[in-house]
Amino acid sequence: MVGDKTAKDFVAEAVRRLIVGQRAFDSSRPLLENLNSITDSLISSDKKSSDRSGVVDYIEGADEEGNPSDPISLATALTLTPEENLRGEELREDQRRCIKAVIASFDGDDKMQSYLEALSAGFKRSEISDLMGIAAAEVDELRRKLAKHAAKLFGVTDFEELQRRLHEGN
């Protein structure tokens, strides 16, 4: 189950969407494949929505004396120490400086600038391809070019080394 929906609910919704034309029927594929595709999409969407809801399921239990216990109200808060907060803010500032350096280093490369903008806005590879109006292979090439360039720019061989240097403050 995802949320409060069962498999039967998702299939019924997929059929309804096909019937009302909310989802297109791909005539090159059998009906079952069309329904599976729509159902998968619906489940994925509801799962993402459920993950962002902040609702936590728990089973109410009892303590040693038999009194009902509420694990949510008894949970300890995960607060950071002032030192951890400061270190986190320093790390975020280092990351912002690194991003600014990368963006500045591609001054004049309009495609790379657009790619970096899309990445900064949180778009995924397939979305960037559509957004920029270029083939997915070209997005992959921009990604490779960026990885090589960033490694040279920061004097590292891979992302793990860059991350380690940022954590160490170098």
C-alpha positions as CSV (number, residue, x, y, z in Angstrom):
1,M,0.0,0.0,0.0
2,V,1.0,3.5,-0.7
3,G,-0.7,6.0,1.6
4,D,-4.2,4.6,2.0
5,K,-4.5,3.1,-1.5
6,T,-4.3,-0.5,-2.5
7,A,-3.1,-2.0,-5.8
8,K,-6.8,-2.3,-6.8
9,D,-7.2,1.5,-6.3
10,F,-4.2,2.2,-8.5
11,V,-5.4,-0.1,-11.3
12,A,-8.9,1.4,-11.2
13,E,-7.5,4.9,-11.4
14,A,-5.3,3.9,-14.4
15,V,-8.3,2.5,-16.2
16,R,-10.3,5.7,-15.4
17,R,-7.5,7.9,-16.7
18,L,-7.3,5.9,-20.0
19,I,-11.1,6.0,-20.5
20,V,-11.4,9.8,-19.9
21,G,-8.4,10.5,-22.0
22,Q,-6.3,11.9,-19.2
23,R,-3.6,9.5,-20.2
24,A,-2.9,8.6,-23.8
25,F,-3.1,5.0,-25.1
26,D,0.1,3.9,-26.9
27,S,-1.3,1.7,-29.7
28,S,2.1,0.2,-30.3
29,R,1.9,-1.5,-26.9
30,P,-0.7,-4.0,-25.5
31,L,-3.4,-2.8,-23.1
32,L,-1.7,-4.5,-20.2
33,E,1.6,-2.7,-20.8
34,N,-0.2,0.7,-21.1
35,L,-2.0,0.0,-17.8
36,N,1.2,-1.2,-16.1
37,S,3.0,2.0,-17.2
38,I,0.2,4.3,-15.9
39,T,-0.1,2.3,-12.7
40,D,3.7,2.5,-12.1
41,S,3.5,6.3,-12.7
42,L,0.6,6.7,-10.2
43,I,2.3,4.6,-7.5
44,S,5.6,6.5,-8.0
45,S,3.8,9.8,-7.8
46,D,1.9,8.9,-4.6
47,K,5.0,7.4,-3.0
48,K,6.9,10.7,-3.6
49,S,4.0,12.7,-2.2
50,S,3.8,10.4,0.8
51,D,7.5,10.7,1.5
52,R,7.2,14.5,1.6
53,S,4.1,14.5,3.8
54,G,6.0,14.2,7.2
55,V,3.4,11.7,8.4
56,V,5.0,8.9,10.4
57,D,3.2,5.6,10.9
58,Y,3.9,3.9,14.3
59,I,2.4,1.1,16.3
60,E,1.3,2.2,19.8
61,G,3.0,0.0,22.4
62,A,3.0,-0.3,26.1
63,D,5.7,0.4,28.6
64,E,6.9,-1.9,31.4
65,E,3.9,-1.1,33.6
66,G,1.4,-1.7,30.8
67,N,0.6,2.0,30.2
68,P,0.3,3.0,26.5
69,S,3.4,4.6,25.2
70,D,3.6,7.1,22.4
71,P,7.0,6.7,20.6
72,I,6.7,10.0,18.8
73,S,6.2,12.1,21.9
74,L,9.0,10.2,23.7
75,A,11.5,10.5,20.8
76,T,14.5,12.7,21.5
77,A,15.0,15.7,19.3
78,L,17.9,15.6,16.9
79,T,19.4,19.1,17.5
80,L,22.8,20.0,16.4
81,T,25.4,21.5,18.8
82,P,26.5,25.1,18.1
83,E,29.8,23.7,16.8
84,E,28.0,21.4,14.4
85,N,25.8,24.3,13.2
86,L,28.8,26.5,12.6
87,R,30.7,23.7,10.8
88,G,27.6,23.0,8.6
89,E,27.3,26.7,7.7
90,E,31.0,26.9,6.9
91,L,30.7,23.8,4.7
92,R,27.6,25.3,2.9
93,E,29.6,28.5,2.3
94,D,32.5,26.6,0.9
95,Q,30.1,24.8,-1.4
96,R,28.6,28.1,-2.6
97,R,32.1,29.4,-3.3
98,C,32.9,26.3,-5.3
99,I,29.7,26.6,-7.3
100,K,30.4,30.3,-8.0
101,A,34.0,29.4,-9.2
102,V,32.7,26.7,-11.5
103,I,30.0,29.0,-13.0
104,A,32.5,31.8,-13.5
105,S,35.0,29.4,-15.2
106,F,32.4,28.7,-17.9
107,D,31.8,32.3,-18.7
108,G,31.0,32.5,-22.4
109,D,29.9,28.9,-22.7
110,D,26.2,29.5,-23.0
111,K,25.2,25.7,-23.1
112,M,27.2,25.0,-20.0
113,Q,25.8,28.0,-18.2
114,S,22.3,26.8,-19.0
115,Y,23.2,23.3,-17.8
116,L,24.6,24.7,-14.6
117,E,21.5,26.9,-14.1
118,A,19.3,23.9,-14.5
119,L,21.3,21.8,-12.1
120,S,21.3,24.6,-9.5
121,A,17.5,24.8,-9.9
122,G,17.3,21.0,-9.1
123,F,16.3,19.7,-12.5
124,K,17.2,16.1,-13.3
125,R,19.0,14.8,-16.5
126,S,15.9,14.0,-18.5
127,E,14.2,17.3,-17.5
128,I,17.4,19.2,-18.5
129,S,17.3,17.6,-21.9
130,D,13.7,18.8,-22.4
131,L,14.3,22.2,-20.8
132,M,17.4,22.9,-23.0
133,G,16.0,21.3,-26.1
134,I,19.0,19.1,-26.6
135,A,19.5,15.3,-26.7
136,A,20.1,13.3,-23.6
137,A,23.5,12.3,-25.0
138,E,24.5,16.0,-25.2
139,V,23.4,16.5,-21.5
140,D,25.7,13.5,-20.6
141,E,28.5,15.1,-22.6
142,L,28.0,18.4,-20.6
143,R,28.1,16.4,-17.4
144,R,31.4,14.7,-18.3
145,K,32.9,18.0,-19.4
146,L,31.8,19.6,-16.1
147,A,33.3,16.7,-14.0
148,K,36.6,16.9,-15.8
149,H,36.7,20.7,-15.6
150,A,35.8,20.8,-11.9
151,A,38.5,18.2,-11.0
152,K,41.1,20.3,-12.7
153,L,39.7,23.6,-11.3
154,F,39.9,22.3,-7.7
155,G,43.0,20.1,-8.1
156,V,41.2,16.9,-7.3
157,T,40.8,13.6,-9.1
158,D,37.2,12.8,-8.1
159,F,34.2,14.0,-6.1
160,E,35.2,12.1,-3.0
161,E,38.5,13.9,-2.8
162,L,36.7,17.3,-3.3
163,Q,34.2,16.4,-0.6
164,R,37.1,15.3,1.8
165,R,38.9,18.6,1.1
166,L,35.8,20.6,1.9
167,H,35.2,18.7,5.1
168,E,38.8,19.2,6.2
169,G,38.6,22.9,5.2
170,N,41.4,22.8,2.6
